[in-house]
């Protein structure tokens, strides 16, 4: 699985003019399941993200996790993280998981993150979503399982 996480002050996702998911201080996590990914990989990535020390401590150093800060997460499916731009000018997405697998693993990731103690809301898989965020730092990190 691939994830692009952003430390945010706030973030929300809107579908058809309605906010369907949001978070306050915490993380916006864009997630893409790749071909061959499993529930175990989704859980591994969620566990790593929950413990990743990218929030500042009292000394101003990135030394605290989203769990340490009591933050939450907004998890949004993002198949374009599978983009292959190695040939031509049009990205290919053939390495992304099939839609049914992608949705299952994306939701499994979000549920596991919540089970670890990080309240998590989601977007809507496959929908045309509008994502708003206020990046904090900015801190943006790319991860793969």
GITA-V209081 format. One record per helix or strand. SS is the DSSP state (a for helix, b for strand). FROM is the first residue (numbers start at 1). LEN is the number of residues. Records with the same first field share a line. If there is no record, write none. Layout:
SS = FROM-LEN / FROM-LEN
This chain:
b = 2-14 / 18-6 / 26-7 / 34-1 / 55-2 / 62-3 / 72-6 / 84-1 / 92-1 / 96-1 / 120-3 / 130-15
a = 39-13 / 66-4 / 79-4 / 99-17
